[in-house]
Amino acid sequence: MRPFLVCPPEMKRAGTGPIRVDAEGRFEGYASLFGVEDLGRDIVERGAFTASLARRGASGVKMLWQHDPAEPIGRWLEIREDGRGLAVRGQILIGLSKGREVLALLDAGVLDGLSIGFKTVRGRRDPRSGIRRLHEVDLWEISLVTFPMQPEARVGPLSTRGVSALALEAEAHVARMRAIARDLAQAAAAERRRSF
Protein backbone atom coordinates (compact mmCIF):
# COMPACT_ATOMS: atom_id res chain seq x y z
CA MET A 1 0.00 0.00 0.00
CA ARG A 2 1.03 3.58 -0.54
CA PRO A 3 2.16 5.47 2.60
CA PHE A 4 -0.09 8.47 1.87
CA LEU A 5 -3.28 6.55 2.72
CA VAL A 6 -4.21 7.39 6.31
CA CYS A 7 -6.40 4.30 6.72
CA PRO A 8 -5.70 1.87 3.87
CA PRO A 9 -8.67 -0.09 2.54
CA GLU A 10 -8.83 -3.82 2.95
CA MET A 11 -8.49 -5.77 -0.31
CA LYS A 12 -10.80 -8.61 -1.36
CA ARG A 13 -10.03 -10.27 -4.62
CA ALA A 14 -12.75 -12.34 -6.10
CA GLY A 15 -17.10 -15.19 -12.36
CA THR A 16 -16.07 -17.25 -14.96
CA GLY A 17 -17.01 -18.05 -18.53
CA PRO A 18 -15.86 -16.73 -21.87
CA ILE A 19 -14.36 -13.27 -21.52
CA ARG A 20 -15.98 -10.64 -23.67
CA VAL A 21 -14.74 -7.08 -23.96
CA ASP A 22 -16.34 -4.91 -26.62
CA ALA A 23 -14.59 -2.48 -28.97
CA GLU A 24 -14.99 0.35 -26.47
CA GLY A 25 -13.30 -1.64 -23.68
CA ARG A 26 -16.54 -2.43 -21.80
CA PHE A 27 -16.86 -5.58 -19.69
CA GLU A 28 -19.02 -7.14 -16.97
CA GLY A 29 -18.51 -9.41 -14.00
CA TYR A 30 -18.83 -9.89 -10.26
CA ALA A 31 -16.47 -8.09 -7.91
CA SER A 32 -17.79 -9.93 -4.84
CA LEU A 33 -20.16 -12.85 -4.19
CA PHE A 34 -22.53 -12.93 -1.25
CA GLY A 35 -22.32 -15.75 1.26
CA VAL A 36 -19.07 -17.16 -0.17
CA GLU A 37 -16.06 -17.53 2.10
CA ASP A 38 -12.94 -15.99 0.57
CA LEU A 39 -9.34 -17.05 1.07
CA GLY A 40 -9.00 -14.59 3.97
CA ARG A 41 -11.92 -16.23 5.83
CA ASP A 42 -14.35 -13.35 5.20
CA ILE A 43 -17.94 -13.64 3.97
CA VAL A 44 -19.67 -10.60 2.47
CA GLU A 45 -23.37 -10.52 3.40
CA ARG A 46 -26.22 -9.38 1.14
CA GLY A 47 -26.71 -5.63 1.44
CA ALA A 48 -23.17 -4.94 2.63
CA PHE A 49 -22.59 -2.42 -0.19
CA THR A 50 -26.02 -0.71 -0.14
CA ALA A 51 -25.15 2.37 1.94
CA SER A 52 -21.78 2.90 0.27
CA LEU A 53 -23.26 2.69 -3.24
CA ALA A 54 -26.04 5.10 -2.25
CA ARG A 55 -23.39 7.61 -1.10
CA ARG A 56 -20.82 7.19 -3.87
CA GLY A 57 -22.61 5.74 -6.89
CA ALA A 58 -20.61 3.95 -9.58
CA SER A 59 -18.71 7.11 -10.51
CA GLY A 60 -17.39 7.47 -6.95
CA VAL A 61 -15.77 4.02 -6.97
CA LYS A 62 -12.41 3.94 -8.74
CA MET A 63 -11.26 1.29 -11.24
CA LEU A 64 -7.62 0.47 -10.55
CA TRP A 65 -4.96 -1.90 -11.79
CA GLN A 66 -3.88 -4.35 -9.04
CA HIS A 67 -5.13 -1.98 -6.27
CA ASP A 68 -2.52 0.64 -7.19
CA PRO A 69 -3.99 4.15 -6.63
CA ALA A 70 -1.39 5.50 -9.07
CA GLU A 71 -2.81 3.33 -11.87
CA PRO A 72 -6.47 4.09 -12.63
CA ILE A 73 -7.34 2.21 -15.84
CA GLY A 74 -10.99 2.97 -16.47
CA ARG A 75 -14.35 3.78 -14.98
CA TRP A 76 -17.32 1.92 -13.57
CA LEU A 77 -20.50 2.39 -15.57
CA GLU A 78 -22.70 0.39 -13.20
CA ILE A 79 -22.25 -1.21 -9.80
CA ARG A 80 -25.22 -2.93 -8.20
CA GLU A 81 -26.11 -5.65 -5.76
CA ASP A 82 -28.17 -8.53 -7.12
CA GLY A 83 -29.06 -11.95 -5.72
CA ARG A 84 -25.57 -13.31 -6.43
CA GLY A 85 -23.30 -10.48 -5.36
CA LEU A 86 -21.79 -7.18 -6.49
CA ALA A 87 -22.43 -7.03 -10.23
CA VAL A 88 -20.27 -4.56 -12.15
CA ARG A 89 -20.09 -3.13 -15.64
CA GLY A 90 -17.02 -1.09 -16.47
CA GLN A 91 -15.00 0.42 -19.27
CA ILE A 92 -11.25 0.14 -19.65
CA LEU A 93 -9.80 3.31 -21.17
CA ILE A 94 -8.19 2.05 -24.36
CA GLY A 95 -6.61 5.46 -24.92
CA LEU A 96 -4.19 4.64 -22.08
CA SER A 97 -1.24 2.35 -22.78
CA LYS A 98 -1.98 0.44 -19.55
CA GLY A 99 -5.61 0.13 -20.67
CA ARG A 100 -4.51 -1.52 -23.93
CA GLU A 101 -2.22 -3.87 -21.98
CA VAL A 102 -5.06 -4.89 -19.66
CA LEU A 103 -7.39 -5.34 -22.64
CA ALA A 104 -4.84 -7.66 -24.29
CA LEU A 105 -4.57 -9.70 -21.07
CA LEU A 106 -8.37 -9.98 -20.82
CA ASP A 107 -8.69 -10.91 -24.50
CA ALA A 108 -6.10 -13.64 -24.09
CA GLY A 109 -7.81 -15.00 -20.98
CA VAL A 110 -4.61 -14.47 -18.99
CA LEU A 111 -6.25 -12.11 -16.50
CA ASP A 112 -9.86 -12.00 -15.31
CA GLY A 113 -9.81 -11.43 -11.54
CA LEU A 114 -11.77 -8.69 -9.79
CA SER A 115 -11.06 -7.45 -6.28
CA ILE A 116 -12.66 -4.93 -3.96
CA GLY A 117 -10.84 -2.30 -1.90
CA PHE A 118 -12.94 -1.27 1.09
CA LYS A 119 -13.09 -0.29 4.74
CA THR A 120 -15.16 -2.41 7.11
CA VAL A 121 -18.03 -0.47 8.67
CA ARG A 122 -19.79 -3.38 10.39
CA GLY A 123 -18.41 -6.88 10.66
CA ARG A 124 -18.26 -9.68 13.17
CA ARG A 125 -15.78 -12.52 13.54
CA ASP A 126 -17.11 -15.83 14.82
CA PRO A 127 -14.72 -16.82 17.64
CA ARG A 128 -15.30 -20.51 17.00
CA SER A 129 -14.82 -20.68 13.23
CA GLY A 130 -12.66 -17.57 12.77
CA ILE A 131 -14.86 -16.48 9.87
CA ARG A 132 -15.62 -12.77 9.68
CA ARG A 133 -19.03 -11.76 8.32
CA LEU A 134 -19.04 -8.34 6.66
CA HIS A 135 -22.45 -6.70 7.13
CA GLU A 136 -21.53 -3.22 5.85
CA VAL A 137 -18.48 -2.01 3.96
CA ASP A 138 -17.40 1.33 2.52
CA LEU A 139 -16.40 0.49 -1.07
CA TRP A 140 -13.48 2.62 -2.30
CA GLU A 141 -12.32 0.84 -5.43
CA ILE A 142 -12.58 -2.28 -7.57
CA SER A 143 -9.46 -3.54 -9.30
CA LEU A 144 -8.65 -5.89 -12.11
CA VAL A 145 -6.17 -8.31 -10.55
CA THR A 146 -4.15 -11.41 -11.27
CA PHE A 147 -5.03 -13.31 -8.09
CA PRO A 148 -8.45 -12.57 -6.57
CA MET A 149 -8.98 -13.29 -2.87
CA GLN A 150 -12.46 -14.52 -3.74
CA PRO A 151 -11.68 -16.95 -6.58
CA GLU A 152 -15.18 -16.79 -8.08
CA ALA A 153 -15.18 -12.97 -8.45
CA ARG A 154 -14.16 -12.41 -12.05
CA VAL A 155 -14.86 -10.74 -15.33
CA GLY A 156 -17.53 -12.80 -17.09
CA PRO A 157 -19.27 -12.97 -20.44
CA LEU A 158 -20.44 -9.61 -21.74
CA SER A 159 -24.19 -9.33 -22.34
CA THR A 160 -24.36 -9.21 -26.12
CA ARG A 161 -27.99 -8.08 -26.39
CA GLY A 162 -28.47 -9.84 -29.71
CA VAL A 163 -25.01 -9.18 -31.15
CA SER A 164 -23.12 -12.30 -32.22
CA ALA A 165 -19.89 -13.19 -30.46
CA LEU A 166 -18.10 -13.13 -33.84
CA ALA A 167 -19.30 -9.56 -34.48
CA LEU A 168 -18.08 -8.49 -31.02
CA GLU A 169 -14.68 -10.06 -31.62
CA ALA A 170 -14.40 -8.38 -35.04
CA GLU A 171 -15.37 -5.01 -33.57
CA ALA A 172 -12.82 -5.39 -30.77
CA HIS A 173 -10.11 -6.37 -33.28
CA VAL A 174 -10.83 -3.29 -35.43
CA ALA A 175 -10.65 -1.04 -32.34
CA ARG A 176 -7.28 -2.54 -31.36
CA MET A 177 -5.94 -2.06 -34.89
CA ARG A 178 -7.08 1.59 -34.85
CA ALA A 179 -5.31 2.11 -31.52
CA ILE A 180 -2.11 0.58 -32.92
CA ALA A 181 -2.35 2.73 -36.07
CA ARG A 182 -2.85 5.85 -33.91
CA ASP A 183 0.19 4.95 -31.78
CA LEU A 184 2.32 4.37 -34.89
CA ALA A 185 1.20 7.69 -36.42
CA GLN A 186 2.06 9.52 -33.19
CA ALA A 187 5.49 7.86 -33.07
CA ALA A 188 6.16 8.77 -36.71
CA ALA A 189 5.13 12.39 -36.11
CA ALA A 190 7.42 12.58 -33.08
CA GLU A 191 10.29 11.17 -35.13
CA ARG A 192 9.70 13.72 -37.91
CA ARG A 193 9.77 16.57 -35.35
CA ARG A 194 13.11 15.29 -34.01
CA SER A 195 14.52 15.22 -37.56
CA PHE A 196 14.02 18.95 -38.10
N, C-alpha and C positions, 0 to 999 in steps of 0.2 A: 504494500500500500504506500501511497505517497505521504510524506510527512506533513503536508499542509492540511490534511483532513483532521479536524478536531476530534470527531468521533467517527471513525471509519465504519462504513456499512458492512454488515455480514454478507458473505457471498454464498449463494446456493445455485449450483449448476445442475440443471436438469435437461417427442414424438418420432415417430419413425415412418418410413414409407419413402416413395420416390421423391427426391428433392425437386422442387420446381421454383425457379426464380424467373420472373418475366423480364422483358427487355428493359424495363425501367428500374430493375433491381428490387422489385417487390417480392415479399415472401411471407409465409404464415407458419405458425407452429404453436407450441405450448412452452411457456417459460417456467411453469411450475404446475405440478399435479396435486390435487387435493387428496388427502388421506393416504399418501404414499410416503413411506419412510425413505429418507435420502441416506447417502453414505455417511453423513455427519450425525445420524440418529435424530433428525428433526422431521416432523410431519406438519405440513401447512394445512390448516383447516379451511373449510368453505367459508367465504366471507372475510378472510384475513386481509384482503387487499381493498375492500369496499371503501373504507374511509379515505385511504391514501389516494385512490383513483378519483374519488369525488373532489378531493383538494387539488390534485395535480393535473388530472386528465392525461391523455396519452402524450401530449406535447411537453408535459413537465417531467416525463421520465426519459432519461437519456439512453441512447443506443451506443454502446461502447464495444471496443475490441478487447477481449480478454480482461475486462474490468479495469482497463487503464483509462483514467480520466483525461489523459493527454491524447487519447485516440478515439474521438467520436467518429463513427463511420456511417451514420445514417439517422433516420428518425422513425419514431413509432407512429403509425397511422391510426391504429386501433389497439387498445388493451382492454380486455373485459374478462370478467369471471363468467364461466359457464359451468355446467354440471361436472365437467372433467377437471377443470383447473383454470389457470391464467392463460387465456387464448390471446395471441398477439398477431398483428399484421404490421409489417414494417417495410421500410425502403432503404436499401443500401445506396449511398450516394456514389454512383459510378463515375462521377466527375473527379473523385479523389483517387489517387493511386492506390491507397490502402483499400478503398471500396472495390476497386477492380480486382485486387488480390483476393479479397474475401469472396467475391463473386466467383472467381475461378475455383477456389477451394470448395464452395458450395456446389458448383456445377459438377465438379469431379467426385463429389460425395466424400471428400476427405474430411470435411468439417461440417457438423450440423448441430452442435450442442448449443443450448441456451442456458443462461444462468442469471439469477436475480441478485442484485445488490440492494440491501435493505437494512433497516434498523428495527429491532424487535420493539413493539409497543406493548403487547401483551402476550406472554407465553408462559408455559408451565412445564417443568421437567418432572416426569414420574420418577420418584426415588427408587422404585423397584426395578423398572425396566431401563431407566436412563434415557428414555425417549422424551424429547421436548416437543410439545404441541404448540404451534404458533397460531394464536387466535387473532392477532392483529399485527400487521407489519407496515412500516412506512417505506414504500418502494421508491428507491432513488434511481436505479438504472437496471437495464437488462442488457446483457452482453452476449455476443456470439463467442463461443469458447470451444476449445479442443476437448476438454474433459469436464463434462457437467457433473455436479455433485448429485443431482437427481438424474440418473441415467435415462429415464424416459422423457425428459424435457428436451425437445429437439425441434428443429425446423422440420416441417412436414410437407405433404403435397399441397401445392397451391390450388385454391379453388379456381377451376378453369371457366366456370360459368358458360359452358357450351363451346369453348374454344378447344380444338384438338391439341393433344400434347405435342404433336409434330409441329403445329403452327407456333406454339409457344417456344419450342426449341429453336425454330428458324428465326423467330423474332428476336430472341435473346442472342443468337449468333450474329445477326445483322447489327444489333446494338454494340456488341463487343468489337466487331470489325470497324464500326464507325469510331469508337473510342480509340482504337489502335491507329486508325488513319489520322485522327485529330492529333494524337500524341506525336506521330511521325511528322506531320506538317509543322507542329510547334517546334520540334527539334530542328527541322530543316531551316525554319525561319531564324531560329537562334544562331545556327551555324552561319547563315548568310550575313547576319548582323556582325558576327565576329570577324568575318572576312573583310569587311570594309574598314 
